[in-house]
Amino acid sequence: MPFVQSCDVSKKNQLTFNVQEKLMVGYYVKDNKSYALCQDGSSIEIDEQYLNIIVHFPLLSNFNAKQKKQLCEQFQKHRKVLTRELVKSLQKSYLIKQVMIKICLKSQCKMGILFIPI
């Protein structure tokens, strides 16, 4: 259960489970293995039997460790806007360096292009 953030169990007339999943920011490939990058900064190796879930999340290509950390920090800071639904709408994410030496996350969305400064 690596994608479970928390789980609460309660019992009144019936047994109730409240499961909170970690927010997956995207995925990346390293040494021929796929990893989920979660909002909390953790990376979880995705077992082959679960590779079908990554099609719903953006591929984070050419991100170094520092950039992945900065991305997660932005997702934590703006968690009300950067939701699971938004993440799933992203097709591909990659970094571009602008002339002003500012790094921006350029994400091609189904509706257009979204810039999130990091």
trRosetta pair geometry for C-beta under 8 A, 3 or more apart (Angstrom, degrees):
i j d omega theta_ij theta_ji phi_ij phi_ji
1 4 4.3 -5 162 3 106 126
2 44 4.6 144 142 -142 136 139
3 21 5.3 1 145 -155 96 95
3 22 5.2 -125 -162 35 58 98
3 24 7.3 -28 -133 -55 114 107
3 36 7.4 -3 -93 91 104 162
3 38 7.7 -178 -127 -94 69 128
3 44 6.9 -149 -70 65 73 170
4 7 5.9 -8 180 -42 130 106
4 19 6.1 -67 -133 -163 104 102
4 20 7.3 97 -167 75 64 54
4 21 6.3 -62 -107 -110 42 55
4 22 7.2 22 65 -16 6 87
5 20 4.3 -59 64 109 112 98
5 21 6.1 83 -4 150 96 11
5 22 4.8 139 -64 -69 91 64
5 40 7.8 147 -117 -30 101 136
6 19 7.6 179 92 -150 50 43
6 20 4.7 19 50 44 85 114
7 17 6.4 -17 -167 -166 98 96
7 18 7.0 157 -155 80 48 53
7 19 5.0 -4 -108 -106 87 73
7 20 7.4 -150 -70 24 46 69
8 17 7.4 151 80 -157 49 46
8 18 4.5 -7 57 56 98 105
9 15 6.9 -15 -167 -169 98 89
9 16 7.1 154 -156 82 49 53
9 17 5.6 -16 -101 -102 75 68
9 18 7.8 -162 -72 22 31 72
10 15 7.7 160 85 -154 42 45
10 16 4.9 -15 62 61 88 104
10 18 7.6 26 3 -6 104 107
11 14 7.2 -125 -142 109 64 23
11 15 5.2 -16 -100 -100 92 63
11 16 7.2 178 -81 18 40 75
12 16 7.6 10 15 -2 89 119
22 38 4.3 -13 153 -148 129 133
22 39 6.6 -167 180 30 81 89
22 40 6.3 -78 -143 6 114 112
22 42 7.3 -56 -159 56 158 118
23 38 6.5 118 74 -162 51 74
23 39 4.0 32 70 -19 106 128
23 75 6.9 -164 104 164 132 130
23 79 7.7 172 6 -138 163 99
23 83 7.9 -115 -132 -160 134 37
23 84 5.9 -128 -130 -76 94 85
23 87 7.1 147 179 -11 98 157
24 27 7.2 1 176 -56 118 83
24 36 4.9 -60 -132 -170 115 115
24 37 7.1 102 -163 70 67 48
24 38 5.8 -53 -101 -100 51 64
24 39 7.7 -93 -64 -24 10 79
24 57 5.4 -61 120 -103 118 152
24 84 7.9 62 41 -125 73 87
24 87 6.8 157 89 143 68 151
25 37 4.8 -54 58 102 107 96
25 38 6.5 135 -3 -150 90 12
25 39 5.7 135 -53 -74 99 59
25 57 7.7 90 103 -166 27 121
25 60 7.5 32 115 -54 99 137
25 71 6.2 121 168 135 151 113
25 72 6.3 -110 -39 -92 157 71
25 75 5.5 -106 -100 -54 116 162
25 87 6.4 -126 -141 -127 33 133
26 36 7.9 177 100 -152 28 57
26 37 5.5 2 63 47 69 111
26 57 5.2 171 -127 158 44 104
26 58 4.3 -47 -117 75 115 82
26 59 6.6 151 180 -110 112 5
26 60 4.2 113 107 -37 138 104
26 71 8.0 -43 21 149 119 148
26 87 7.1 -141 -62 -162 68 105
26 90 7.4 -60 -91 89 108 137
26 93 5.9 -87 -96 32 158 134
27 34 5.7 13 172 -176 126 97
27 35 6.3 164 -157 83 77 44
27 36 5.3 -43 -99 -101 90 51
27 37 6.6 178 -99 6 31 80
27 46 6.9 -12 -135 -17 132 142
27 54 4.6 -30 5 -140 161 118
27 57 5.5 96 -10 96 96 123
27 58 7.7 171 26 87 66 42
27 59 6.3 -40 72 -111 80 53
27 60 6.7 177 76 14 25 91
28 34 7.6 165 87 -150 31 57
28 35 5.6 -18 63 60 77 96
28 37 6.3 45 0 -32 103 116
28 43 8.0 -49 46 -135 107 122
28 59 7.1 107 -98 -167 50 64
28 60 4.6 -56 -69 69 101 96
28 61 7.2 157 -126 -83 88 40
28 63 6.5 -105 -92 49 144 112
28 68 7.6 -73 -13 -97 150 129
29 32 7.0 6 179 -118 104 18
29 33 6.9 160 -154 76 65 33
29 34 5.4 -33 -97 -95 77 63
29 35 7.5 161 -96 15 26 78
29 59 7.8 -11 -10 -151 97 104
30 33 6.1 -30 71 61 65 85
30 35 6.2 -3 21 0 106 125
33 45 5.8 -27 163 -139 125 106
33 46 7.9 158 171 46 78 69
34 45 7.3 109 82 -159 52 59
34 46 4.5 -41 100 49 102 115
34 51 6.2 102 41 -117 155 93
34 54 6.1 -83 174 -52 142 163
35 43 4.6 13 171 -179 129 106
35 44 6.5 148 -160 70 74 34
35 45 5.5 -44 -100 -96 79 48
35 46 6.5 -178 -105 -5 21 86
36 43 6.9 161 77 -155 48 54
36 44 4.7 -13 54 58 101 93
36 46 5.6 98 -29 -59 93 106
36 54 7.2 -140 -85 -96 87 98
36 57 7.5 55 -130 76 90 167
37 42 8.0 165 -153 89 45 41
37 43 5.6 -21 -100 -102 62 81
37 60 6.2 -7 13 14 143 152
37 68 5.8 -120 -136 -159 143 112
37 71 7.4 33 140 92 143 128
37 72 6.9 -121 164 -70 104 107
38 41 7.0 -34 80 37 78 21
38 42 4.8 -2 47 62 120 84
38 43 7.3 -165 10 -83 82 30
38 44 6.6 50 -27 -5 115 107
38 72 7.5 48 98 -122 47 118
39 72 5.9 142 -165 -149 35 82
39 75 4.5 -124 -132 120 91 129
39 76 6.0 135 168 -68 95 73
39 79 7.1 72 -169 -107 146 104
40 72 7.0 -24 94 -171 10 125
40 76 7.4 88 -100 -82 43 116
41 68 7.8 111 -143 132 69 91
41 69 6.2 32 -132 -124 111 69
41 72 4.4 130 -81 134 68 164
41 73 7.9 38 -75 -53 109 65
43 68 7.8 8 -68 162 116 148
46 50 5.3 -123 -172 88 90 105
46 51 6.0 115 131 -90 121 59
46 53 7.3 -145 -147 58 132 107
46 54 6.3 40 -170 -50 178 120
47 50 5.2 71 64 17 81 103
47 51 7.9 -114 99 -40 43 75
48 51 5.7 -20 -156 -24 42 116
50 53 5.4 -16 172 8 85 116
51 54 6.0 -43 -167 16 55 113
52 55 6.4 -33 -171 5 49 113
53 56 6.3 -53 -178 26 55 110
53 57 7.6 25 139 -1 75 112
54 57 5.5 -72 -155 46 55 103
54 59 7.9 67 163 -81 111 76
56 88 5.0 -24 172 -133 93 95
57 87 6.1 -7 -127 151 83 102
57 88 6.7 -54 -83 -101 56 55
57 90 7.5 16 -165 68 44 101
58 87 7.0 -115 2 -171 98 71
58 90 4.0 -37 -55 113 124 116
58 91 6.6 60 -107 93 88 16
58 92 5.8 143 -151 -122 93 19
58 93 4.3 67 151 -8 142 102
58 107 6.7 -62 -104 -136 161 107
59 92 5.7 -17 48 -128 93 77
59 93 7.0 -175 76 37 46 73
60 63 4.7 -23 158 2 106 138
60 68 7.0 91 147 -103 151 93
60 71 7.4 -177 -131 72 139 178
60 93 5.5 -15 -101 77 65 112
60 94 7.8 154 -153 -88 43 50
61 92 7.5 -10 10 -170 113 99
61 93 7.7 159 22 83 69 61
61 94 5.4 -21 65 -100 92 100
62 94 5.8 47 45 -149 116 94
62 95 6.0 -127 104 34 106 97
63 67 4.5 -137 -158 94 81 120
63 68 5.0 102 143 -61 124 83
63 71 7.0 -25 -146 -16 142 142
63 95 6.4 122 -91 -21 71 120
64 67 5.1 92 50 12 68 104
64 68 7.2 -128 99 -7 33 90
65 68 5.8 -55 -149 35 31 112
65 69 6.5 33 153 -20 64 105
66 69 5.7 -55 -152 35 32 113
66 70 6.4 31 151 -18 66 105
67 70 5.5 -50 -145 37 35 112
67 71 6.3 41 152 -23 64 103
67 95 6.1 -58 -158 -64 150 150
67 103 7.2 -114 -118 161 105 152
67 118 7.4 88 -154 111 73 140
68 71 5.6 -51 -149 33 31 116
68 72 6.5 31 153 -17 63 104
69 72 5.8 -55 -151 36 31 110
69 73 6.4 35 150 -22 64 105
70 73 5.5 -51 -148 34 33 115
70 74 6.6 34 153 -19 64 102
70 103 7.8 59 109 91 158 134
70 118 4.6 109 140 166 112 115
71 74 5.8 -55 -154 33 31 110
71 75 6.6 29 150 -17 64 105
71 105 6.5 99 -112 -79 100 141
71 118 5.9 -22 -83 -122 55 158
72 75 5.5 -53 -148 37 35 112
72 76 6.4 35 152 -19 67 103
73 76 5.7 -54 -149 36 32 110
73 77 6.2 30 153 -19 66 109
73 118 7.7 120 66 -150 97 99
74 77 5.6 -54 -141 39 32 112
74 78 6.0 -10 169 18 68 111
74 82 7.2 100 128 -34 83 162
74 105 7.7 -162 67 -2 162 139
74 116 6.3 118 155 154 147 117
74 117 8.0 -178 -118 91 139 50
74 118 5.0 -84 -41 -106 143 95
75 78 6.7 -72 -130 59 22 81
75 79 6.5 61 160 -87 60 71
75 82 4.9 -121 -130 111 69 147
76 79 6.1 -7 -152 -51 28 107
78 81 4.7 -40 167 46 102 108
78 82 4.9 81 102 -5 97 109
78 116 7.9 -148 56 -152 157 118
79 82 6.1 -64 -115 59 30 89
79 83 7.7 82 175 -82 55 59
80 83 7.6 -17 171 -60 25 96
81 86 7.3 32 149 -28 60 163
82 86 5.8 -111 -146 73 43 141
82 87 7.0 64 176 -55 78 92
82 116 7.6 66 -88 -127 120 151
83 86 5.0 103 54 7 71 99
83 87 7.1 -130 102 -3 40 89
84 87 5.7 -55 -147 37 32 112
84 88 6.3 31 155 -19 66 107
85 88 5.9 -56 -148 37 28 110
85 89 6.6 28 152 -22 62 107
86 89 5.7 -60 -153 32 33 112
86 90 7.1 41 150 -31 64 96
87 90 6.0 -47 -161 14 37 114
89 109 5.4 24 135 -150 103 96
89 110 5.4 -93 -169 7 92 108
89 111 7.6 -3 172 1 131 94
90 93 5.8 11 167 -51 135 100
90 107 4.7 -53 -133 -171 114 123
90 108 7.4 103 -160 67 68 48
90 109 6.0 -54 -101 -96 54 72
90 114 7.8 -89 -99 44 96 127
91 107 7.9 138 40 179 63 77
91 108 5.2 -49 54 92 109 94
91 109 7.0 158 -1 -119 89 21
91 110 6.9 121 -41 -61 108 65
92 107 7.5 176 86 -146 42 60
92 108 5.5 11 53 40 84 109
93 105 6.0 -8 -163 -173 112 101
93 106 7.3 153 -151 78 60 48
93 107 4.8 -19 -101 -101 86 87
93 108 8.0 -159 -79 19 44 68
94 106 6.4 -27 70 64 68 94
95 103 6.0 -12 -160 -165 114 104
95 104 7.6 148 -148 75 67 42
95 105 6.6 -48 -98 -104 68 55
95 106 7.3 127 -130 17 21 87
96 103 8.0 158 78 -149 39 61
96 104 6.5 -21 63 63 84 88
96 106 5.1 19 10 -6 114 134
97 101 7.0 -7 -174 -129 103 40
97 102 7.9 149 -157 69 60 37
97 103 6.1 -35 -105 -99 70 72
98 101 7.3 -81 77 -4 70 13
98 102 5.2 -14 52 58 116 84
98 103 7.8 -174 13 -91 84 24
98 104 6.3 42 -22 3 118 113
102 117 6.8 -34 168 -138 117 106
103 117 7.9 114 88 -158 54 63
103 118 5.9 -51 103 74 99 85
104 115 5.2 -12 177 -162 132 100
104 116 7.0 144 -169 69 77 40
104 117 5.4 -49 -111 -103 83 57
104 118 6.9 133 -128 20 31 75
105 115 7.2 144 73 -158 58 48
105 116 4.5 -18 59 63 112 93
105 117 7.6 -167 17 -90 79 9
105 118 5.5 59 -25 -9 103 120
106 113 6.6 -15 -168 -168 87 109
106 115 6.2 -16 -104 -104 64 75
107 113 7.1 149 79 -157 49 59
107 114 4.9 -22 67 63 103 96
107 115 7.8 177 24 -84 77 29
107 116 6.9 23 0 5 119 106
108 113 5.9 -32 -109 -103 57 76
109 112 5.8 4 63 58 100 47
109 113 6.8 171 19 -97 85 20
109 114 5.2 56 -23 -11 126 111
